[in-house]
C-alpha cells in the first residue's frame, strides 16, 4: 500500500467517526424511541390477550350451544342445521325441475319447464319463501321437527335404466339409524314418487307413540294476469276415500277435518296444482285455507296436517306420490281414473260436467289436432254446437209463433172473463190451447235442453289451460280478460279496463233481446219480464269484464249465430198465416187424450176454484 492510499483511508475513517459522533440521537430521542417500542409491544400483547379471550368465549359458547342443543334435540343435536351448510340438489326430467334442500331434506322448489308466468318468468308450482314440509314427533322428551335438521345425500342421484332418477336424503344418528326422504322421478312425468322411512328409531321414539305428524304449508303466488279471476279458481282440494272430491271455501278462510280417510290433498290454482297422494290413504287430516292480503302477490295460504301411523317397528315406511303439474284434464286422467286427479279441473256439477267431459272436450281436442288458432277452434266449436241445437231453436221459435198468432183469441177470452174470474179465464185459455194443439211450455222445453250446454261452457273456458297465453285478435290471453282501454280508476264490480269481447257480447245480447221481444209481442208475459230481459245485457257487461276473454268471445259468437238463425227461420221457414190456418184446422179434429200434465193443471185449477 503506498502512502497516498493510506492517507486516504485515514481521512475517510475520520470522517465516518466524526459523522457518527455528531449525528448520534439525543437522550430525549432515545427515550421517545423506547416509549414507541414499548407501546407497540403493549398493543401486540393486548391483541393476543383479546384473541385468546375471544377463543375462550367461543369455546364457552360452543360448549353452551352444545349443551342447549342436546337439551332441545337430544340425539339429533349434531344434525341441527347450520346456515352456512345449506345446499341444494337438483332432480329433473323433461317436464319439471326440483331443488331439494339438505335443510329438512325437503323439496325447496318445483319449476315447470314448459310454462311461464304471465310476465314470462320461470313458473314455480311449489316454492314460496314460507313453504314448509316436514315431519314432527316426540323423542327423548322433546318435540323434533325435521325442518330443523340437516339431511345428507345418501347415495346421491341414481339413474337406472336411463329413466328413473332417485335421490335419497338421510338424517343419520348412526349406522342403521336414520330418517330418510326418498325421491324417484321418471322421464316425461309430472308424478314424483316420495317415501318417508324411519329406520332404527325404536330407542329414540317412545314405544307408546302412535302417530308421526306430517306438516305441509305453502303460499300460492299469482301466476296469471287477472289475479281476482285466478283467485276465484284457487282452492284447497281433497279426495275422501270412496267419496266425491271436496274443496275448502274459495271466498274466505276455512278449516276442515274430514271424518273419513283421504286419498290425496291438492293445493290447486287456476291452471296448476301441487298434490300429495297416499299410496293407501291418509288418516287424521286437518286442512286450513286462509285468504291473503289483496295487495300482495299471494292468493291464499294452504296448510295440511296429516297423522302417519307409527307402530314402533324397526322400519316404518310411508309411500306417497307428488303431482306437480298443469290442471290439464287428459294429463291428470292418465295417472289413474280411480285417483280422480282430473276432478281438479272444475268442469261443473253433474250434468254440466258430463256435457264437458263427453261432448265439449272431445270436440275441442279433435279440432286442436288440426287447427293452430284457438280463436278459430272456439269459432268452429260454437258453430258445431249451434248447428246440433238448431232443431231445438226451430221448435222454440215455432212455439213462440203459435202463441203469437193466438193472441187475438186470447184477448177475446180475457174480455169475456174479467180479472176477478182468473180460474175461469185460465180454464178457457187452456181449453183453447188443447183444442188447437198448442203446448204453452213448448218454447221453454227446448231452452231447458240448451241450458246445460250454456252452463257447461261457462265452466269449460276458465278451466281450459289450452287457452292460457294463447292470443287471438286483440286478446293477448284467451284465458284472461282482454283490454282495449285502461281506465284511470277502478269501478266496483267492473274493474279498471274495458273488455271489447265482453262489450260485443253485451251488444249482441241486447240486439237478441230486442228481436225476441218483437217476436213475442202480444203473448202473455209476466209483468216486468221485458224490463228484466233488457237489464240482463247490462249485468253481463259488468260480470264478464274480468272473466276469460275466450268465454266472452264464445257467448258473443253463439248469440250472433242465434240472431242469424232466428232471422233465417222467420224469413224462410215460418209463416204466421200458415201457422194460424193450421191451428184453426186442428179445432175440427177429434179431441186428443189429455196428457198427465193437463190433467194435473186442470185439477189444480178446480181446487183453487173451490177455495
C-alpha positions as CSV (number, residue, x, y, z in Angstrom):
1,X,0.0,0.0,0.0
2,X,1.5,3.4,-0.9
3,X,1.5,6.5,1.2
4,X,-1.4,8.3,-0.6
5,X,-3.7,5.3,-0.2
6,X,-3.0,5.1,3.5
7,X,-3.7,8.8,4.0
8,X,-7.0,8.5,2.1
9,X,-8.2,5.6,4.2
10,X,-7.4,7.5,7.4
11,X,-9.2,10.6,6.2
12,X,-12.4,8.5,5.3
13,X,-12.3,6.8,8.7
14,X,-12.0,10.1,10.5
15,X,-15.0,11.5,8.5
16,X,-17.2,8.4,9.4
17,X,-16.2,8.6,13.1
18,X,-17.0,12.3,13.1
19,X,-20.3,11.9,11.4
20,X,-21.3,9.1,13.8
21,X,-20.5,11.3,16.8
22,X,-22.2,14.4,15.7
23,X,-25.4,12.5,14.4
24,X,-26.0,10.3,17.4
25,X,-29.5,10.6,18.9
26,X,-30.1,12.7,22.0
27,X,-31.3,11.3,25.3
28,X,-34.7,12.7,24.5
29,X,-34.8,11.0,21.2
30,X,-33.7,7.7,22.7
31,X,-36.4,7.9,25.4
32,X,-39.1,8.6,22.7
33,X,-37.9,5.7,20.6
34,X,-38.1,3.4,23.7
35,X,-41.6,4.6,24.5
36,X,-42.7,3.8,20.9
37,X,-41.3,0.3,21.0
38,X,-42.9,-0.3,24.4
39,X,-46.3,0.9,23.1
40,X,-46.1,-1.5,20.0
41,X,-45.3,-4.4,22.3
42,X,-48.2,-3.4,24.6
43,X,-50.7,-3.4,21.6
44,X,-49.5,-6.7,20.4
45,X,-49.9,-8.1,23.9
46,X,-53.4,-6.7,24.2
47,X,-54.4,-8.2,20.8
48,X,-53.1,-11.5,21.8
49,X,-54.9,-11.4,25.1
50,X,-58.1,-10.3,23.3
51,X,-57.8,-13.1,20.7
52,X,-57.3,-15.6,23.5
53,X,-60.3,-14.2,25.3
54,X,-62.5,-14.5,22.1
55,X,-61.4,-18.0,21.5
56,X,-62.1,-18.9,25.1
57,X,-65.5,-17.2,24.8
58,X,-66.2,-19.2,21.6
59,X,-65.2,-22.3,23.4
60,X,-67.6,-21.5,26.2
61,X,-70.4,-20.6,23.8
62,X,-69.8,-23.7,21.7
63,X,-70.0,-25.7,24.9
64,X,-73.1,-23.8,26.0
65,X,-74.7,-24.3,22.5
66,X,-73.8,-27.9,22.5
67,X,-75.5,-28.3,25.9
68,X,-78.5,-26.3,24.7
69,X,-78.8,-28.3,21.5
70,X,-78.5,-31.5,23.4
71,X,-81.2,-30.2,25.7
72,X,-83.5,-29.3,22.8
73,X,-82.7,-32.0,20.3
74,X,-81.3,-34.9,22.3
75,X,-79.7,-37.5,19.9
76,X,-80.4,-35.2,17.0
77,X,-78.2,-32.3,18.4
78,X,-75.4,-33.0,15.9
79,X,-77.9,-32.8,13.0
80,X,-79.2,-29.3,13.7
81,X,-78.8,-27.1,10.6
82,X,-76.1,-24.5,10.3
83,X,-76.9,-21.7,7.9
84,X,-73.5,-22.0,6.3
85,X,-74.1,-25.7,5.5
86,X,-77.3,-25.4,3.5
87,X,-77.0,-26.9,0.0
88,X,-79.4,-27.9,-2.8
89,X,-79.6,-30.9,-5.1
90,X,-81.3,-30.8,-8.5
91,X,-83.6,-33.6,-9.6
92,X,-85.2,-33.1,-13.0
93,X,-86.7,-34.6,-16.2
94,X,-88.0,-33.1,-19.4
95,X,-91.0,-31.5,-17.7
96,X,-90.1,-30.5,-14.1
97,X,-87.1,-29.4,-12.2
98,X,-86.9,-29.9,-8.4
99,X,-84.5,-28.4,-6.0
100,X,-84.1,-30.5,-2.8
101,X,-82.6,-28.8,0.2
102,X,-80.4,-30.6,2.8
103,X,-82.2,-28.5,5.4
104,X,-85.1,-30.8,6.3
105,X,-84.4,-32.9,3.2
106,X,-87.5,-31.3,1.7
107,X,-88.4,-30.1,-1.8
108,X,-87.4,-26.4,-1.9
109,X,-88.9,-25.5,-5.3
110,X,-90.5,-27.1,-8.3
111,X,-90.3,-25.4,-11.7
112,X,-92.4,-26.4,-14.7
113,X,-90.2,-26.2,-17.7
114,X,-92.9,-25.8,-20.4
115,X,-94.7,-22.9,-18.7
116,X,-94.1,-19.3,-17.8
117,X,-95.9,-16.8,-15.7
118,X,-97.9,-14.1,-17.4
119,X,-94.9,-11.8,-17.3
120,X,-92.7,-14.6,-18.8
121,X,-90.8,-15.5,-15.7
122,X,-90.0,-19.0,-14.5
123,X,-93.1,-20.7,-13.2
124,X,-92.8,-22.4,-9.8
125,X,-95.7,-24.5,-8.9
126,X,-94.1,-25.0,-5.4
127,X,-91.5,-22.8,-3.8
128,X,-92.7,-19.8,-1.9
129,X,-90.4,-18.4,0.7
130,X,-92.6,-19.6,3.5
131,X,-93.3,-23.1,2.3
132,X,-93.0,-25.9,4.8
133,X,-92.7,-29.6,4.6
134,X,-91.6,-31.9,7.4
135,X,-92.4,-34.5,10.0
136,X,-92.6,-33.9,13.7
137,X,-92.6,-36.4,16.5
138,X,-91.9,-36.8,20.2
139,X,-88.5,-38.3,21.1
140,X,-86.5,-38.4,24.3
141,X,-88.9,-36.0,25.9
142,X,-88.5,-33.4,23.2
143,X,-90.6,-32.4,20.1
144,X,-88.4,-32.9,17.0
145,X,-89.2,-31.2,13.7
146,X,-87.2,-32.5,10.7
147,X,-87.3,-29.0,9.1
148,X,-84.6,-28.0,11.7
149,X,-82.3,-30.9,10.8
150,X,-79.6,-31.4,8.2
151,X,-80.0,-34.3,5.7
152,X,-77.2,-35.8,3.7
153,X,-77.4,-37.3,0.3
154,X,-77.4,-41.0,0.9
155,X,-76.5,-42.4,-2.5
156,X,-76.8,-39.1,-4.3
157,X,-78.6,-39.1,-7.6
158,X,-79.2,-42.5,-9.1
159,X,-80.0,-43.2,-12.8
160,X,-81.5,-46.6,-13.5
161,X,-82.4,-47.9,-17.0
162,X,-81.8,-44.3,-18.3
163,X,-85.3,-43.3,-17.0
164,X,-85.7,-43.5,-13.2
165,X,-83.9,-40.8,-11.2
166,X,-83.7,-41.3,-7.4
167,X,-82.4,-39.1,-4.6
168,X,-82.0,-40.3,-1.1
169,X,-81.8,-37.7,1.7
170,X,-80.9,-39.1,5.2
171,X,-80.7,-37.6,8.6
172,X,-78.5,-40.2,10.3
173,X,-77.9,-40.8,14.0
174,X,-75.7,-43.8,13.4
175,X,-75.4,-47.0,11.5
176,X,-78.8,-48.3,10.5
177,X,-80.5,-45.5,12.4
178,X,-81.8,-42.7,10.3
179,X,-84.8,-40.8,8.8
180,X,-84.9,-40.9,5.0
181,X,-86.8,-38.9,2.4
182,X,-86.5,-40.8,-0.9
183,X,-87.5,-39.2,-4.2
184,X,-88.0,-41.0,-7.5
185,X,-88.7,-39.3,-10.8
186,X,-89.4,-40.9,-14.2
187,X,-88.9,-39.3,-17.6
188,X,-91.7,-37.3,-19.1
189,X,-93.8,-37.4,-15.9
190,X,-95.2,-34.8,-13.6
191,X,-95.6,-37.6,-10.9
192,X,-92.9,-37.9,-8.2
193,X,-92.7,-41.0,-6.0
194,X,-91.9,-40.0,-2.4
195,X,-91.2,-42.3,0.5
196,X,-90.6,-41.4,4.2
197,X,-88.6,-44.1,6.1
198,X,-87.9,-44.2,9.8
199,X,-85.2,-46.8,10.4
200,X,-83.9,-48.0,13.8
201,X,-85.8,-45.4,15.8
202,X,-87.1,-47.8,18.5
203,X,-84.8,-46.5,21.2
204,X,-85.4,-42.8,20.3
205,X,-89.1,-42.6,19.8
206,X,-91.2,-43.8,22.8
207,X,-92.9,-47.1,22.4
208,X,-96.3,-45.6,23.2
209,X,-96.1,-43.3,20.2
210,X,-99.0,-44.0,17.8
211,X,-98.6,-41.2,15.1
212,X,-96.0,-39.0,13.5
213,X,-97.2,-35.7,12.2
214,X,-96.6,-34.6,8.6
215,X,-97.0,-30.9,8.1
216,X,-97.3,-29.1,4.8
217,X,-97.8,-25.4,4.1
218,X,-97.4,-23.2,1.1
219,X,-98.3,-19.7,-0.1
220,X,-99.9,-19.8,-3.6
221,X,-98.4,-17.0,-5.7
222,X,-100.4,-15.4,-8.5
223,X,-99.2,-16.6,-12.0
224,X,-101.9,-15.1,-14.2
225,X,-102.8,-11.7,-15.5
226,X,-106.2,-11.4,-13.8
227,X,-105.4,-12.1,-10.1
228,X,-109.0,-11.7,-8.9
229,X,-110.3,-14.1,-11.5
230,X,-107.4,-16.5,-10.8
231,X,-108.3,-16.4,-7.1
232,X,-111.9,-17.5,-7.8
233,X,-110.4,-20.8,-9.2
234,X,-107.9,-21.3,-6.4
235,X,-108.8,-23.7,-3.5
236,X,-107.5,-26.5,-1.3
237,X,-109.0,-29.7,-2.7
238,X,-109.1,-33.2,-1.1
239,X,-110.4,-36.6,-2.1
240,X,-112.0,-38.7,0.6
241,X,-111.9,-42.4,0.1
242,X,-114.9,-43.7,-1.9
243,X,-116.4,-40.2,-1.9
244,X,-116.5,-37.3,-4.3
245,X,-113.8,-34.7,-4.4
246,X,-114.3,-31.8,-1.9
247,X,-112.7,-28.4,-1.5
248,X,-112.5,-25.6,1.1
249,X,-114.1,-22.2,0.7
250,X,-112.9,-20.2,-2.2
251,X,-114.1,-16.8,-1.0
252,X,-113.0,-16.8,2.7
253,X,-111.0,-18.5,5.4
254,X,-111.9,-22.1,6.1
255,X,-110.9,-25.2,8.0
256,X,-111.9,-28.8,7.7
257,X,-111.3,-32.1,9.4
258,X,-112.5,-34.9,7.1
259,X,-114.2,-37.7,9.0
260,X,-113.2,-40.3,6.5
261,X,-109.7,-41.2,5.3
262,X,-108.3,-39.1,2.4
263,X,-106.6,-40.3,-0.8
264,X,-105.0,-37.0,-1.8
265,X,-104.7,-33.3,-0.8
266,X,-104.2,-30.7,-3.6
267,X,-103.1,-27.1,-3.4
268,X,-104.9,-26.1,-6.6
269,X,-104.6,-22.8,-8.5
270,X,-106.5,-22.0,-11.7
271,X,-104.1,-23.8,-14.0
272,X,-101.5,-25.6,-11.8
273,X,-101.6,-27.8,-8.7
274,X,-99.3,-29.5,-6.1
275,X,-100.9,-32.7,-4.9
276,X,-99.8,-35.1,-2.2
277,X,-101.2,-38.6,-2.9
278,X,-101.2,-41.5,-0.5
279,X,-100.4,-45.0,-1.9
280,X,-103.1,-46.2,0.6
281,X,-104.8,-43.3,2.4
282,X,-104.2,-40.5,4.9
283,X,-105.9,-40.5,8.3
284,X,-106.3,-37.8,10.9
285,X,-106.2,-35.0,8.3
286,X,-106.7,-31.3,9.2
287,X,-106.9,-28.7,6.4
288,X,-106.7,-25.0,6.6
289,X,-107.2,-22.3,3.9
290,X,-106.6,-18.5,4.6
291,X,-107.1,-15.6,2.3
292,X,-104.1,-13.4,1.7
293,X,-103.8,-9.6,1.5
294,X,-105.3,-8.3,-1.7
295,X,-102.3,-6.0,-2.2
296,X,-99.8,-8.9,-2.2
297,X,-98.9,-11.4,-4.9
298,X,-100.1,-14.2,-2.7
299,X,-103.6,-15.6,-3.4
300,X,-104.1,-17.9,-0.5
301,X,-102.2,-19.8,2.2
302,X,-102.8,-23.5,2.5
303,X,-101.9,-25.8,5.4
304,X,-102.3,-29.6,5.8
305,X,-101.6,-31.7,8.9
306,X,-101.6,-35.5,8.5
307,X,-101.2,-38.2,11.1
308,X,-98.9,-41.0,9.9
309,X,-99.5,-44.2,11.9
310,X,-96.4,-45.3,13.9
311,X,-96.2,-48.9,15.1
312,X,-92.7,-48.9,16.6
313,X,-91.2,-51.3,14.0
314,X,-87.6,-51.2,13.1
315,X,-88.5,-49.9,9.7
316,X,-91.6,-47.6,9.3
317,X,-92.3,-46.7,5.7
318,X,-94.8,-44.2,4.3
319,X,-95.0,-44.4,0.5
320,X,-96.6,-41.4,-1.2
321,X,-96.6,-39.5,-4.5
322,X,-96.4,-35.9,-5.5
323,X,-98.1,-34.4,-8.6
324,X,-96.5,-31.1,-9.7
325,X,-98.1,-30.0,-12.9
326,X,-100.8,-28.4,-15.0
327,X,-104.5,-28.8,-14.5
328,X,-104.9,-30.4,-17.9
329,X,-107.9,-32.8,-17.9
330,X,-106.3,-35.6,-20.1
331,X,-102.9,-35.3,-18.4
332,X,-104.5,-35.7,-14.9
333,X,-106.8,-38.5,-16.1
334,X,-103.9,-40.7,-17.4
335,X,-102.5,-41.0,-13.9
336,X,-105.4,-43.2,-13.0
337,X,-109.2,-42.8,-13.2
338,X,-109.6,-44.2,-9.7
339,X,-107.4,-41.4,-8.2
340,X,-109.7,-38.8,-9.8
341,X,-107.0,-36.1,-10.1
342,X,-109.0,-34.9,-13.2
343,X,-111.5,-33.5,-10.6
344,X,-109.0,-30.7,-10.1
345,X,-110.4,-29.3,-13.4
346,X,-113.7,-27.8,-12.4
347,X,-116.0,-28.8,-15.3
348,X,-119.2,-28.2,-13.4
349,X,-121.6,-30.2,-11.3
350,X,-123.3,-33.4,-12.5
351,X,-124.9,-32.9,-16.0
352,X,-122.8,-29.8,-16.7
353,X,-119.6,-31.8,-16.1
354,X,-120.9,-34.7,-18.3
355,X,-121.5,-32.3,-21.2
356,X,-118.0,-31.1,-20.9
357,X,-116.3,-34.5,-20.5
358,X,-118.2,-36.4,-23.2
359,X,-119.1,-33.7,-25.7
360,X,-117.1,-30.4,-25.4
361,X,-113.7,-31.7,-24.6
362,X,-113.6,-34.5,-27.3
363,X,-114.7,-32.0,-29.9
364,X,-112.2,-29.4,-28.7
365,X,-109.3,-31.9,-28.6
366,X,-110.2,-33.1,-32.1
367,X,-110.2,-29.6,-33.5
368,X,-106.9,-28.9,-31.7
369,X,-105.2,-31.6,-33.7
370,X,-105.8,-29.8,-37.0
371,X,-106.1,-26.1,-36.2
372,X,-103.4,-24.0,-34.6
373,X,-105.5,-20.9,-33.7
374,X,-107.6,-21.3,-30.6
375,X,-109.8,-18.4,-31.6
376,X,-110.7,-20.4,-34.7
377,X,-111.2,-23.5,-32.7
378,X,-113.7,-21.7,-30.4
379,X,-115.5,-20.3,-33.5
380,X,-115.8,-23.8,-35.1
381,X,-116.8,-25.4,-31.8
382,X,-119.5,-22.7,-31.4
383,X,-120.9,-23.3,-34.9
384,X,-121.0,-27.1,-34.3
385,X,-122.9,-26.7,-31.1
386,X,-125.4,-24.3,-32.6
387,X,-126.0,-26.5,-35.6
388,X,-126.6,-29.5,-33.4
389,X,-129.1,-27.4,-31.4
390,X,-130.7,-25.9,-34.4
391,X,-133.8,-28.2,-34.3
392,X,-134.4,-27.1,-30.7
393,X,-134.0,-23.5,-31.7
394,X,-136.5,-24.0,-34.5
395,X,-139.0,-25.7,-32.2
396,X,-138.7,-22.9,-29.7
397,X,-139.3,-20.3,-32.3
398,X,-142.3,-22.2,-33.7
399,X,-143.9,-22.5,-30.3
400,X,-143.5,-18.7,-29.8
401,X,-145.1,-18.1,-33.2
402,X,-148.1,-20.3,-32.3
403,X,-148.6,-18.3,-29.1
404,X,-148.3,-15.1,-31.1
405,X,-150.9,-15.9,-33.7
406,X,-153.3,-17.0,-31.0
407,X,-153.1,-13.6,-29.3
408,X,-156.4,-12.2,-30.7
409,X,-158.3,-15.2,-29.4
410,X,-156.6,-15.0,-26.0
411,X,-157.7,-11.3,-25.9
412,X,-161.3,-12.4,-26.5
413,X,-161.1,-14.8,-23.6
414,X,-159.7,-12.1,-21.4
415,X,-162.5,-9.7,-22.3
416,X,-165.1,-12.5,-21.7
417,X,-163.8,-13.3,-18.2
418,X,-162.8,-10.4,-16.0
419,X,-159.8,-10.4,-13.8
420,X,-161.8,-11.5,-10.7
421,X,-162.6,-14.7,-12.5
422,X,-159.0,-15.8,-13.0
423,X,-159.8,-19.5,-12.7
424,X,-162.4,-19.4,-15.4
425,X,-160.1,-17.4,-17.6
426,X,-157.3,-19.9,-17.2
427,X,-159.6,-22.8,-17.9
428,X,-160.8,-21.2,-21.1
429,X,-157.3,-20.4,-22.2
430,X,-156.1,-24.0,-21.5
431,X,-159.1,-25.3,-23.4
432,X,-158.2,-23.2,-26.4
433,X,-154.6,-24.5,-26.3
434,X,-155.8,-28.0,-26.1
435,X,-158.3,-27.5,-29.0
436,X,-155.7,-26.1,-31.4
437,X,-152.9,-28.5,-30.2
438,X,-150.5,-25.9,-28.6
439,X,-148.4,-26.6,-25.6
440,X,-147.8,-23.3,-23.7
441,X,-144.5,-24.7,-22.4
442,X,-143.4,-25.8,-25.9
443,X,-141.0,-22.9,-26.2
444,X,-139.5,-23.4,-22.7
445,X,-138.6,-27.1,-23.1
446,X,-136.0,-26.6,-25.9
447,X,-134.4,-23.8,-23.9
448,X,-134.1,-26.1,-20.9
449,X,-132.3,-28.7,-23.0
450,X,-129.8,-26.0,-24.2
451,X,-129.3,-24.7,-20.7
452,X,-126.8,-27.4,-19.5
453,X,-124.6,-26.6,-22.6
454,X,-124.7,-22.9,-21.7
455,X,-123.6,-23.5,-18.1
456,X,-121.1,-26.2,-19.3
457,X,-119.3,-23.7,-21.5
458,X,-119.3,-21.2,-18.6
459,X,-117.2,-23.8,-16.7
460,X,-115.1,-25.1,-19.6
461,X,-113.3,-21.9,-20.7
462,X,-111.9,-20.7,-17.4
463,X,-110.7,-24.2,-16.7
464,X,-109.0,-24.8,-20.1
465,X,-105.3,-24.5,-19.8
466,X,-105.1,-24.9,-23.5
467,X,-106.2,-21.2,-23.8
468,X,-103.6,-20.0,-21.4
469,X,-101.4,-17.3,-23.0
470,X,-103.0,-18.0,-26.4
471,X,-103.7,-14.8,-28.3
472,X,-106.5,-14.0,-30.8
473,X,-107.2,-10.7,-32.5
474,X,-106.7,-8.0,-29.8
475,X,-106.8,-10.5,-26.9
476,X,-103.3,-11.5,-25.7
477,X,-104.6,-14.3,-23.4
478,X,-107.8,-16.1,-24.1
479,X,-107.8,-17.5,-20.5
480,X,-107.8,-13.9,-19.0
481,X,-109.6,-10.7,-19.8
482,X,-108.9,-8.7,-22.9
483,X,-108.5,-5.0,-22.7
484,X,-108.7,-2.2,-25.3
485,X,-108.6,0.6,-22.9
486,X,-107.3,1.0,-19.3
487,X,-109.3,3.3,-17.1
488,X,-107.5,5.8,-14.7
489,X,-109.7,4.5,-11.9
490,X,-111.3,1.3,-10.7
491,X,-115.1,0.8,-11.0
492,X,-116.6,-1.5,-8.3
493,X,-117.6,-4.9,-9.7
494,X,-116.5,-3.8,-13.2
495,X,-112.7,-3.2,-13.0
496,X,-110.2,-0.7,-14.4
497,X,-110.3,-1.7,-18.0
498,X,-112.7,-2.1,-21.0
499,X,-113.0,-5.6,-22.4
500,X,-114.1,-5.5,-26.1
501,X,-115.2,-9.1,-26.3
502,X,-117.4,-8.5,-23.2
503,X,-118.8,-5.3,-24.8
504,X,-119.6,-7.2,-28.1
505,X,-121.3,-9.9,-26.1
506,X,-123.4,-7.4,-24.3
507,X,-124.4,-5.6,-27.5
508,X,-125.4,-8.9,-29.3
509,X,-127.4,-9.9,-26.3
510,X,-129.2,-6.5,-26.3
511,X,-130.0,-7.0,-30.1
512,X,-131.3,-10.5,-29.5
513,X,-133.4,-9.3,-26.6
514,X,-134.9,-6.7,-28.8
515,X,-135.6,-9.2,-31.6
516,X,-137.1,-11.7,-29.2
517,X,-139.3,-9.0,-27.7
518,X,-140.7,-8.2,-31.1
519,X,-141.3,-11.8,-31.8
520,X,-143.2,-12.4,-28.6
521,X,-145.0,-9.1,-28.6
522,X,-148.6,-9.7,-27.7
523,X,-148.0,-13.0,-26.0
524,X,-148.8,-13.3,-22.3
525,X,-145.7,-12.4,-20.2
526,X,-145.1,-11.8,-16.5
527,X,-145.1,-8.1,-15.6
528,X,-141.7,-6.6,-15.7
529,X,-140.2,-9.5,-17.6
530,X,-139.3,-7.3,-20.6
531,X,-137.5,-4.9,-18.3
532,X,-135.6,-7.7,-16.7
533,X,-134.6,-9.0,-20.1
534,X,-133.1,-5.7,-21.1
535,X,-131.2,-5.4,-17.8
536,X,-129.5,-8.8,-18.4
537,X,-127.0,-7.5,-21.1
538,X,-126.0,-4.7,-18.8
539,X,-125.5,-7.1,-15.9
540,X,-123.4,-9.4,-18.2
541,X,-121.3,-6.4,-19.2
542,X,-120.4,-5.9,-15.5
543,X,-120.0,-9.6,-14.6
544,X,-117.9,-10.7,-17.6
545,X,-115.5,-7.7,-17.8
546,X,-112.9,-9.6,-15.7
547,X,-113.7,-13.1,-17.0
548,X,-111.7,-15.1,-19.5
549,X,-111.9,-13.4,-22.9
550,X,-112.4,-16.8,-24.5
551,X,-115.7,-17.2,-22.7
552,X,-116.9,-13.7,-23.7
553,X,-115.9,-14.5,-27.3
554,X,-117.8,-17.7,-27.2
555,X,-121.0,-16.1,-25.9
556,X,-120.6,-13.3,-28.5
557,X,-120.3,-15.8,-31.4
558,X,-123.1,-18.0,-30.0
559,X,-125.5,-15.1,-29.6
560,X,-124.6,-13.7,-33.0
561,X,-125.3,-17.1,-34.6
562,X,-128.6,-17.3,-32.8
563,X,-129.6,-13.9,-34.2
564,X,-128.8,-15.2,-37.7
565,X,-130.7,-18.4,-37.1
566,X,-133.7,-16.6,-35.8
567,X,-133.8,-14.2,-38.7
568,X,-133.5,-17.1,-41.2
569,X,-136.2,-19.1,-39.5
570,X,-138.5,-16.1,-39.5
571,X,-137.7,-15.2,-43.1
572,X,-137.7,-18.5,-44.8
573,X,-139.2,-21.3,-42.6
574,X,-142.1,-19.9,-40.6
575,X,-145.2,-18.1,-41.9
576,X,-147.7,-16.8,-39.3
577,X,-150.7,-17.1,-41.7
578,X,-149.9,-20.7,-42.4
579,X,-149.5,-21.4,-38.7
580,X,-152.8,-19.8,-37.9
581,X,-154.6,-21.8,-40.6
582,X,-153.0,-25.0,-39.3
583,X,-154.2,-24.2,-35.7
584,X,-157.8,-23.4,-37.0
585,X,-157.8,-26.7,-38.8
586,X,-156.8,-28.5,-35.6
587,X,-160.1,-27.3,-34.0
588,X,-162.1,-29.6,-36.3
589,X,-160.1,-32.7,-35.4
590,X,-161.3,-35.1,-32.7
591,X,-160.1,-34.1,-29.2
592,X,-156.9,-35.8,-28.1
593,X,-156.5,-37.7,-24.9
594,X,-155.5,-35.4,-22.1
595,X,-151.9,-35.6,-21.0
596,X,-150.9,-36.1,-17.4
597,X,-149.7,-32.5,-17.3
598,X,-153.0,-31.1,-18.5
599,X,-154.9,-33.3,-16.0
600,X,-152.8,-32.0,-13.1
601,X,-153.2,-28.4,-14.3
602,X,-157.0,-28.7,-14.6
603,X,-157.2,-30.4,-11.2
604,X,-155.1,-27.6,-9.6
605,X,-157.5,-25.0,-11.2
606,X,-160.5,-26.8,-9.8
607,X,-159.0,-26.9,-6.3
608,X,-158.3,-23.2,-6.4
609,X,-161.9,-22.6,-7.6
610,X,-163.3,-24.4,-4.5
611,X,-161.4,-22.2,-2.1
